[in-house]
């Protein structure tokens, strides 16, 4: 699921891959949509993670909605599937 989501964000030019990491594109990188977090896995092995901020999640929600991508929790469920 995460890989599919990352590919969608790449398709809409929101982020791109650098090595094994996804990096948010300009001009979004300076808007406070993400923050970096360094994770020490073991001595000599460090991984940098990119986390979406609340501001970034709201922006993503609106940006993806423009492209017709609606969160599952907001999709209408046909009545027939509820019975």
N, C-alpha and C positions, 0 to 999 in steps of 0.2 A: 504494500500500500504506500509506504513512504517513497519508494523508488518511482512509482507511478505519479505521485504528487509532484516530486522533483522534476520529472519529465514534463509535466503540464506547465510548471512554472518556467521551465526552460523554453518550451514552445512559445509562451507569451512574452519572452525576453525579460523575465523578472530576475532570473538567475542563470548562471552558467557553471559548468564543472571545471575545476582546476585540480588536476590529479585525482585524488579520491574525495575531494571536498566540493561542496556546492557553495558558490559565492554570489551574493546579490549584486545585480548590475547597477551601474551608474544610471540615473542620478539617485536611485533609491538607497544606495549605501550610506548616504549622509543624512537621511531623513529619520533616523532613530527607529527603523522598522525591525532591526536585528541587533543582537549583541553577541559578542564572542565569549566563549567560556573555555578555559584550558583545563583539561582533564589529565591528571597524572595516572597512567595505567600501572606502571611500575618504574623502578629506577631506570632512567635512560629512555623511557618510552612515554611520549606526551602526545595527546590528541587535542586539536582545537575544534570545538563544536560551534556551530552557528545556531542561535536560538531566536525565534521570532518573539518580539515584544508584544504587549497587548495592542499598542498602536499599530504594529505591523500586522497582527492578525485581523484587526478591523479593516485595514487598508486592503489586505489580501481578499477578505470576504467581498468587499465592494468591487475590487478589480476583477475577480473571477466571476462575479455575478454579471458584470458587463459582457462576459463571453458566454453567458448562459450556463455557467457551472454553479449549481445550487447545492448547498449542504444537504446531506441526506435527511437531517432532522427537519428541514423546511420543505421537503418535497411532499406534494399531495399524494396521499395513499388512496387508491380507488376503494370505494366502499365494499366492493365484491371481495377484496382481500381481507377485510376486517370481519367478515361473517363466517 
